Amino acid sequence: MTESILRVCRACDRYTMKSACPACGAPTRTPHPARYDASDRYGEYRRRLLEAAGPAGGR
């Protein structure tokens, strides 16, 4: 599967196609969630971490 071209900056919520945000210089990430996998061995731990982070999901 190919990687997404669209990326988003977590610091300023701007969309770009670059690996670093042109506005603030922070690293960018893909805006799409990970693909669902029923055999995800670490899903339980990830859900616990998100629950502990609060309603905003750690943002």
PDB file with SEQRES, HELIX, SHEET and CRYST1 records, atoms N, CA, C and O in Angstrom:
SEQRES   1 A   59  MET THR GLU SER ILE LEU ARG VAL CYS ARG ALA CYS ASP          
SEQRES   2 A   59  ARG TYR THR MET LYS SER ALA CYS PRO ALA CYS GLY ALA          
SEQRES   3 A   59  PRO THR ARG THR PRO HIS PRO ALA ARG TYR ASP ALA SER          
SEQRES   4 A   59  ASP ARG TYR GLY GLU TYR ARG ARG ARG LEU LEU GLU ALA          
SEQRES   5 A   59  ALA GLY PRO ALA GLY GLY ARG                                  
HELIX    1 AA1 GLY A   43  ALA A   53  1                                  11    
SHEET    1 AA1 3 TYR A  15  THR A  16  0                                        
SHEET    2 AA1 3 ARG A   7  CYS A   9 -1                                        
SHEET    3 AA1 3 THR A  28  ARG A  29 -1                                        
CRYST1    1.000    1.000    1.000  90.00  90.00  90.00 P 1           1          
ATOM      1  N   MET A   1       0.848  -1.186   0.000  1.00  0.00           N  
ATOM      2  CA  MET A   1       0.000   0.000   0.000  1.00  0.00           C  
ATOM      3  C   MET A   1       0.884   1.236   0.000  1.00  0.00           C  
ATOM      4  O   MET A   1       1.907   1.274   0.682  1.00  0.00           O  
ATOM      5  N   THR A   2       0.496   2.228  -0.751  1.00  0.00           N  
ATOM      6  CA  THR A   2       1.288   3.450  -0.831  1.00  0.00           C  
ATOM      7  C   THR A   2       0.942   4.387   0.309  1.00  0.00           C  
ATOM      8  O   THR A   2      -0.165   4.359   0.847  1.00  0.00           O  
ATOM      9  N   GLU A   3       1.897   5.205   0.663  1.00  0.00           N  
ATOM     10  CA  GLU A   3       1.696   6.161   1.738  1.00  0.00           C  
ATOM     11  C   GLU A   3       0.882   7.346   1.235  1.00  0.00           C  
ATOM     12  O   GLU A   3       0.972   7.705   0.061  1.00  0.00           O  
ATOM     13  N   SER A   4       0.104   7.943   2.094  1.00  0.00           N  
ATOM     14  CA  SER A   4      -0.723   9.086   1.732  1.00  0.00           C  
ATOM     15  C   SER A   4       0.156  10.296   1.421  1.00  0.00           C  
ATOM     16  O   SER A   4       1.181  10.513   2.067  1.00  0.00           O  
ATOM     17  N   ILE A   5      -0.250  11.067   0.440  1.00  0.00           N  
ATOM     18  CA  ILE A   5       0.491  12.277   0.085  1.00  0.00           C  
ATOM     19  C   ILE A   5       0.119  13.407   1.040  1.00  0.00           C  
ATOM     20  O   ILE A   5       0.974  14.216   1.399  1.00  0.00           O  
ATOM     21  N   LEU A   6      -1.127  13.471   1.449  1.00  0.00           N  
ATOM     22  CA  LEU A   6      -1.606  14.521   2.325  1.00  0.00           C  
ATOM     23  C   LEU A   6      -1.073  14.318   3.740  1.00  0.00           C  
ATOM     24  O   LEU A   6      -1.071  13.199   4.251  1.00  0.00           O  
ATOM     25  N   ARG A   7      -0.626  15.395   4.367  1.00  0.00           N  
ATOM     26  CA  ARG A   7      -0.102  15.335   5.729  1.00  0.00           C  
ATOM     27  C   ARG A   7      -0.674  16.510   6.520  1.00  0.00           C  
ATOM     28  O   ARG A   7      -1.127  17.493   5.933  1.00  0.00           O  
ATOM     29  N   VAL A   8      -0.655  16.411   7.852  1.00  0.00           N  
ATOM     30  CA  VAL A   8      -1.189  17.471   8.707  1.00  0.00           C  
ATOM     31  C   VAL A   8      -0.188  17.760   9.825  1.00  0.00           C  
ATOM     32  O   VAL A   8       0.486  16.863  10.330  1.00  0.00           O  
ATOM     33  N   CYS A   9      -0.111  19.028  10.191  1.00  0.00           N  
ATOM     34  CA  CYS A   9       0.759  19.468  11.283  1.00  0.00           C  
ATOM     35  C   CYS A   9      -0.037  19.389  12.578  1.00  0.00           C  
ATOM     36  O   CYS A   9      -1.137  19.935  12.657  1.00  0.00           O  
ATOM     37  N   ARG A  10       0.499  18.722  13.590  1.00  0.00           N  
ATOM     38  CA  ARG A  10      -0.214  18.616  14.865  1.00  0.00           C  
ATOM     39  C   ARG A  10      -0.148  19.910  15.655  1.00  0.00           C  
ATOM     40  O   ARG A  10      -1.021  20.170  16.483  1.00  0.00           O  
ATOM     41  N   ALA A  11       0.868  20.725  15.416  1.00  0.00           N  
ATOM     42  CA  ALA A  11       1.035  21.963  16.177  1.00  0.00           C  
ATOM     43  C   ALA A  11       0.038  23.043  15.754  1.00  0.00           C  
ATOM     44  O   ALA A  11      -0.558  23.702  16.606  1.00  0.00           O  
ATOM     45  N   CYS A  12      -0.145  23.229  14.444  1.00  0.00           N  
ATOM     46  CA  CYS A  12      -1.015  24.319  13.989  1.00  0.00           C  
ATOM     47  C   CYS A  12      -2.207  23.844  13.156  1.00  0.00           C  
ATOM     48  O   CYS A  12      -2.962  24.674  12.650  1.00  0.00           O  
ATOM     49  N   ASP A  13      -2.394  22.540  13.001  1.00  0.00           N  
ATOM     50  CA  ASP A  13      -3.524  21.947  12.275  1.00  0.00           C  
ATOM     51  C   ASP A  13      -3.631  22.405  10.820  1.00  0.00           C  
ATOM     52  O   ASP A  13      -4.733  22.542  10.290  1.00  0.00           O  
ATOM     53  N   ARG A  14      -2.499  22.640  10.182  1.00  0.00           N  
ATOM     54  CA  ARG A  14      -2.481  22.991   8.759  1.00  0.00           C  
ATOM     55  C   ARG A  14      -2.171  21.749   7.943  1.00  0.00           C  
ATOM     56  O   ARG A  14      -1.389  20.895   8.359  1.00  0.00           O  
ATOM     57  N   TYR A  15      -2.792  21.659   6.782  1.00  0.00           N  
ATOM     58  CA  TYR A  15      -2.552  20.538   5.878  1.00  0.00           C  
ATOM     59  C   TYR A  15      -1.483  20.924   4.863  1.00  0.00           C  
ATOM     60  O   TYR A  15      -1.430  22.065   4.403  1.00  0.00           O  
ATOM     61  N   THR A  16      -0.634  19.960   4.519  1.00  0.00           N  
ATOM     62  CA  THR A  16       0.438  20.186   3.568  1.00  0.00           C  
ATOM     63  C   THR A  16       0.817  18.857   2.917  1.00  0.00           C  
ATOM     64  O   THR A  16       0.282  17.810   3.281  1.00  0.00           O  
ATOM     65  N   MET A  17       1.720  18.899   1.976  1.00  0.00           N  
ATOM     66  CA  MET A  17       2.240  17.679   1.369  1.00  0.00           C  
ATOM     67  C   MET A  17       3.701  17.456   1.741  1.00  0.00           C  
ATOM     68  O   MET A  17       4.346  16.548   1.219  1.00  0.00           O  
ATOM     69  N   LYS A  18       4.215  18.276   2.632  1.00  0.00           N  
ATOM     70  CA  LYS A  18       5.621  18.204   3.029  1.00  0.00           C  
ATOM     71  C   LYS A  18       5.772  17.486   4.364  1.00  0.00           C  
ATOM     72  O   LYS A  18       4.806  17.353   5.117  1.00  0.00           O  
ATOM     73  N   SER A  19       6.997  17.021   4.658  1.00  0.00           N  
ATOM     74  CA  SER A  19       7.239  16.308   5.909  1.00  0.00           C  
ATOM     75  C   SER A  19       7.418  17.263   7.084  1.00  0.00           C  
ATOM     76  O   SER A  19       7.373  16.837   8.238  1.00  0.00           O  
ATOM     77  N   ALA A  20       7.618  18.540   6.804  1.00  0.00           N  
ATOM     78  CA  ALA A  20       7.698  19.570   7.847  1.00  0.00           C  
ATOM     79  C   ALA A  20       6.713  20.674   7.486  1.00  0.00           C  
ATOM     80  O   ALA A  20       6.554  21.015   6.314  1.00  0.00           O  
ATOM     81  N   CYS A  21       6.064  21.222   8.482  1.00  0.00           N  
ATOM     82  CA  CYS A  21       5.066  22.272   8.263  1.00  0.00           C  
ATOM     83  C   CYS A  21       5.746  23.540   7.745  1.00  0.00           C  
ATOM     84  O   CYS A  21       6.701  24.014   8.360  1.00  0.00           O  
ATOM     85  N   PRO A  22       5.274  24.098   6.626  1.00  0.00           N  
ATOM     86  CA  PRO A  22       5.880  25.320   6.103  1.00  0.00           C  
ATOM     87  C   PRO A  22       5.586  26.546   6.977  1.00  0.00           C  
ATOM     88  O   PRO A  22       6.313  27.537   6.899  1.00  0.00           O  
ATOM     89  N   ALA A  23       4.544  26.499   7.800  1.00  0.00           N  
ATOM     90  CA  ALA A  23       4.184  27.649   8.629  1.00  0.00           C  
ATOM     91  C   ALA A  23       4.976  27.698   9.937  1.00  0.00           C  
ATOM     92  O   ALA A  23       5.476  28.753  10.326  1.00  0.00           O  
ATOM     93  N   CYS A  24       5.088  26.538  10.619  1.00  0.00           N  
ATOM     94  CA  CYS A  24       5.743  26.551  11.936  1.00  0.00           C  
ATOM     95  C   CYS A  24       6.982  25.664  12.008  1.00  0.00           C  
ATOM     96  O   CYS A  24       7.729  25.744  12.983  1.00  0.00           O  
ATOM     97  N   GLY A  25       7.221  24.823  11.005  1.00  0.00           N  
ATOM     98  CA  GLY A  25       8.415  23.987  10.981  1.00  0.00           C  
ATOM     99  C   GLY A  25       8.312  22.682  11.751  1.00  0.00           C  
ATOM    100  O   GLY A  25       9.273  21.914  11.792  1.00  0.00           O  
ATOM    101  N   ALA A  26       7.163  22.418  12.362  1.00  0.00           N  
ATOM    102  CA  ALA A  26       6.969  21.183  13.125  1.00  0.00           C  
ATOM    103  C   ALA A  26       6.817  19.993  12.162  1.00  0.00           C  
ATOM    104  O   ALA A  26       6.400  20.174  11.018  1.00  0.00           O  
ATOM    105  N   PRO A  27       7.152  18.789  12.618  1.00  0.00           N  
ATOM    106  CA  PRO A  27       6.969  17.619  11.753  1.00  0.00           C  
ATOM    107  C   PRO A  27       5.486  17.342  11.512  1.00  0.00           C  
ATOM    108  O   PRO A  27       4.650  17.619  12.372  1.00  0.00           O  
ATOM    109  N   THR A  28       5.169  16.801  10.350  1.00  0.00           N  
ATOM    110  CA  THR A  28       3.783  16.495  10.012  1.00  0.00           C  
ATOM    111  C   THR A  28       3.549  14.989  10.073  1.00  0.00           C  
ATOM    112  O   THR A  28       4.494  14.204  10.139  1.00  0.00           O  
ATOM    113  N   ARG A  29       2.283  14.600  10.050  1.00  0.00           N  
ATOM    114  CA  ARG A  29       1.907  13.189  10.087  1.00  0.00           C  
ATOM    115  C   ARG A  29       0.718  12.988   9.156  1.00  0.00           C  
ATOM    116  O   ARG A  29       0.098  13.951   8.706  1.00  0.00           O  
ATOM    117  N   THR A  30       0.410  11.739   8.875  1.00  0.00           N  
ATOM    118  CA  THR A  30      -0.736  11.450   8.024  1.00  0.00           C  
ATOM    119  C   THR A  30      -2.031  11.697   8.815  1.00  0.00           C  
ATOM    120  O   THR A  30      -2.101  11.340   9.991  1.00  0.00           O  
ATOM    121  N   PRO A  31      -3.049  12.296   8.198  1.00  0.00           N  
ATOM    122  CA  PRO A  31      -4.283  12.590   8.920  1.00  0.00           C  
ATOM    123  C   PRO A  31      -5.235  11.404   9.015  1.00  0.00           C  
ATOM    124  O   PRO A  31      -6.270  11.500   9.674  1.00  0.00           O  
ATOM    125  N   HIS A  32      -4.906  10.293   8.373  1.00  0.00           N  
ATOM    126  CA  HIS A  32      -5.791   9.138   8.331  1.00  0.00           C  
ATOM    127  C   HIS A  32      -5.519   8.195   9.492  1.00  0.00           C  
ATOM    128  O   HIS A  32      -4.363   8.033   9.882  1.00  0.00           O  
ATOM    129  N   PRO A  33      -6.540   7.571  10.055  1.00  0.00           N  
ATOM    130  CA  PRO A  33      -6.319   6.601  11.136  1.00  0.00           C  
ATOM    131  C   PRO A  33      -5.698   5.317  10.589  1.00  0.00           C  
ATOM    132  O   PRO A  33      -5.743   5.052   9.387  1.00  0.00           O  
ATOM    133  N   ALA A  34      -5.126   4.535  11.482  1.00  0.00           N  
ATOM    134  CA  ALA A  34      -4.542   3.262  11.082  1.00  0.00           C  
ATOM    135  C   ALA A  34      -5.637   2.298  10.617  1.00  0.00           C  
ATOM    136  O   ALA A  34      -6.779   2.389  11.065  1.00  0.00           O  
ATOM    137  N   ARG A  35      -5.293   1.399   9.741  1.00  0.00           N  
ATOM    138  CA  ARG A  35      -6.245   0.414   9.231  1.00  0.00           C  
ATOM    139  C   ARG A  35      -6.651  -0.536  10.366  1.00  0.00           C  
ATOM    140  O   ARG A  35      -5.810  -0.937  11.171  1.00  0.00           O  
ATOM    141  N   TYR A  36      -7.932  -0.892  10.428  1.00  0.00           N  
ATOM    142  CA  TYR A  36      -8.427  -1.795  11.465  1.00  0.00           C  
ATOM    143  C   TYR A  36      -7.891  -3.203  11.238  1.00  0.00           C  
ATOM    144  O   TYR A  36      -7.881  -3.705  10.114  1.00  0.00           O  
ATOM    145  N   ASP A  37      -7.449  -3.828  12.320  1.00  0.00           N  
ATOM    146  CA  ASP A  37      -6.949  -5.196  12.268  1.00  0.00           C  
ATOM    147  C   ASP A  37      -7.522  -5.946  13.478  1.00  0.00           C  
ATOM    148  O   ASP A  37      -7.221  -5.594  14.619  1.00  0.00           O  
ATOM    149  N   ALA A  38      -8.327  -6.954  13.243  1.00  0.00           N  
ATOM    150  CA  ALA A  38      -8.962  -7.705  14.324  1.00  0.00           C  
ATOM    151  C   ALA A  38      -7.939  -8.437  15.189  1.00  0.00           C  
ATOM    152  O   ALA A  38      -8.218  -8.726  16.352  1.00  0.00           O  
ATOM    153  N   SER A  39      -6.777  -8.738  14.651  1.00  0.00           N  
ATOM    154  CA  SER A  39      -5.758  -9.446  15.429  1.00  0.00           C  
ATOM    155  C   SER A  39      -4.738  -8.487  16.035  1.00  0.00           C  
ATOM    156  O   SER A  39      -3.599  -8.879  16.291  1.00  0.00           O  
ATOM    157  N   ASP A  40      -5.129  -7.242  16.265  1.00  0.00           N  
ATOM    158  CA  ASP A  40      -4.238  -6.229  16.838  1.00  0.00           C  
ATOM    159  C   ASP A  40      -3.871  -6.606  18.266  1.00  0.00           C  
ATOM    160  O   ASP A  40      -4.717  -6.585  19.160  1.00  0.00           O  
ATOM    161  N   ARG A  41      -2.608  -6.950  18.475  1.00  0.00           N  
ATOM    162  CA  ARG A  41      -2.166  -7.411  19.793  1.00  0.00           C  
ATOM    163  C   ARG A  41      -2.087  -6.275  20.809  1.00  0.00           C  
ATOM    164  O   ARG A  41      -2.190  -6.518  22.011  1.00  0.00           O  
ATOM    165  N   TYR A  42      -1.906  -5.037  20.343  1.00  0.00           N  
ATOM    166  CA  TYR A  42      -1.699  -3.921  21.258  1.00  0.00           C  
ATOM    167  C   TYR A  42      -2.888  -2.976  21.331  1.00  0.00           C  
ATOM    168  O   TYR A  42      -2.776  -1.900  21.917  1.00  0.00           O  
ATOM    169  N   GLY A  43      -4.015  -3.345  20.756  1.00  0.00           N  
ATOM    170  CA  GLY A  43      -5.194  -2.489  20.755  1.00  0.00           C  
ATOM    171  C   GLY A  43      -5.709  -2.176  22.142  1.00  0.00           C  
ATOM    172  O   GLY A  43      -6.121  -1.048  22.414  1.00  0.00           O  
ATOM    173  N   GLU A  44      -5.690  -3.157  23.018  1.00  0.00           N  
ATOM    174  CA  GLU A  44      -6.164  -2.940  24.387  1.00  0.00           C  
ATOM    175  C   GLU A  44      -5.325  -1.870  25.089  1.00  0.00           C  
ATOM    176  O   GLU A  44      -5.872  -1.001  25.767  1.00  0.00           O  
ATOM    177  N   TYR A  45      -4.019  -1.929  24.934  1.00  0.00           N  
ATOM    178  CA  TYR A  45      -3.135  -0.959  25.579  1.00  0.00           C  
ATOM    179  C   TYR A  45      -3.311   0.437  24.985  1.00  0.00           C  
ATOM    180  O   TYR A  45      -3.267   1.432  25.709  1.00  0.00           O  
ATOM    181  N   ARG A  46      -3.511   0.511  23.664  1.00  0.00           N  
ATOM    182  CA  ARG A  46      -3.712   1.797  23.020  1.00  0.00           C  
ATOM    183  C   ARG A  46      -5.016   2.435  23.492  1.00  0.00           C  
ATOM    184  O   ARG A  46      -5.065   3.643  23.725  1.00  0.00           O  
ATOM    185  N   ARG A  47      -6.080   1.627  23.635  1.00  0.00           N  
ATOM    186  CA  ARG A  47      -7.357   2.158  24.121  1.00  0.00           C  
ATOM    187  C   ARG A  47      -7.233   2.639  25.560  1.00  0.00           C  
ATOM    188  O   ARG A  47      -7.818   3.661  25.920  1.00  0.00           O  
ATOM    189  N   ARG A  48      -6.484   1.922  26.385  1.00  0.00           N  
ATOM    190  CA  ARG A  48      -6.259   2.373  27.772  1.00  0.00           C  
ATOM    191  C   ARG A  48      -5.528   3.713  27.795  1.00  0.00           C  
ATOM    192  O   ARG A  48      -5.876   4.603  28.571  1.00  0.00           O  
ATOM    193  N   LEU A  49      -4.524   3.850  26.950  1.00  0.00           N  
ATOM    194  CA  LEU A  49      -3.759   5.091  26.880  1.00  0.00           C  
ATOM    195  C   LEU A  49      -4.646   6.252  26.437  1.00  0.00           C  
ATOM    196  O   LEU A  49      -4.569   7.339  27.011  1.00  0.00           O  
ATOM    197  N   LEU A  50      -5.489   6.036  25.420  1.00  0.00           N  
ATOM    198  CA  LEU A  50      -6.398   7.091  24.967  1.00  0.00           C  
ATOM    199  C   LEU A  50      -7.411   7.459  26.047  1.00  0.00           C  
ATOM    200  O   LEU A  50      -7.750   8.631  26.212  1.00  0.00           O  
ATOM    201  N   GLU A  51      -7.893   6.457  26.781  1.00  0.00           N  
ATOM    202  CA  GLU A  51      -8.840   6.722  27.861  1.00  0.00           C  
ATOM    203  C   GLU A  51      -8.181   7.534  28.972  1.00  0.00           C  
ATOM    204  O   GLU A  51      -8.812   8.428  29.536  1.00  0.00           O  
ATOM    205  N   ALA A  52      -6.935   7.241  29.292  1.00  0.00           N  
ATOM    206  CA  ALA A  52      -6.226   7.962  30.335  1.00  0.00           C  
ATOM    207  C   ALA A  52      -5.883   9.396  29.899  1.00  0.00           C  
ATOM    208  O   ALA A  52      -5.737  10.278  30.745  1.00  0.00           O  
ATOM    209  N   ALA A  53      -5.756   9.632  28.589  1.00  0.00           N  
ATOM    210  CA  ALA A  53      -5.392  10.956  28.077  1.00  0.00           C  
ATOM    211  C   ALA A  53      -6.550  11.924  28.195  1.00  0.00           C  
ATOM    212  O   ALA A  53      -6.333  13.136  28.226  1.00  0.00           O  
ATOM    213  N   GLY A  54      -7.766  11.430  28.261  1.00  0.00           N  
ATOM    214  CA  GLY A  54      -8.903  12.323  28.425  1.00  0.00           C  
ATOM    215  C   GLY A  54      -9.739  12.437  27.159  1.00  0.00           C  
ATOM    216  O   GLY A  54      -9.460  11.768  26.164  1.00  0.00           O  
ATOM    217  N   PRO A  55     -10.768  13.287  27.196  1.00  0.00           N  
ATOM    218  CA  PRO A  55     -11.709  13.400  26.088  1.00  0.00           C  
ATOM    219  C   PRO A  55     -11.099  13.986  24.819  1.00  0.00           C  
ATOM    220  O   PRO A  55     -11.596  13.701  23.729  1.00  0.00           O  
ATOM    221  N   ALA A  56     -10.043  14.792  24.914  1.00  0.00           N  
ATOM    222  CA  ALA A  56      -9.443  15.391  23.727  1.00  0.00           C  
ATOM    223  C   ALA A  56      -8.471  14.447  23.053  1.00  0.00           C  
ATOM    224  O   ALA A  56      -7.947  14.777  21.989  1.00  0.00           O  
ATOM    225  N   GLY A  57      -8.209  13.290  23.627  1.00  0.00           N  
ATOM    226  CA  GLY A  57      -7.306  12.325  23.002  1.00  0.00           C  
ATOM    227  C   GLY A  57      -5.850  12.706  23.077  1.00  0.00           C  
ATOM    228  O   GLY A  57      -5.055  12.269  22.245  1.00  0.00           O  
ATOM    229  N   GLY A  58      -5.476  13.522  24.067  1.00  0.00           N  
ATOM    230  CA  GLY A  58      -4.090  13.891  24.240  1.00  0.00           C  
ATOM    231  C   GLY A  58      -3.648  15.094  23.427  1.00  0.00           C  
ATOM    232  O   GLY A  58      -2.455  15.390  23.370  1.00  0.00           O  
ATOM    233  N   ARG A  59      -4.573  15.789  22.801  1.00  0.00           N  
ATOM    234  CA  ARG A  59      -4.194  16.961  22.002  1.00  0.00           C  
ATOM    235  C   ARG A  59      -4.097  18.186  22.846  1.00  0.00           C  
ATOM    236  O   ARG A  59      -3.788  19.264  22.336  1.00  0.00           O  
TER     237      ARG A  59                                                      
END                                                                             
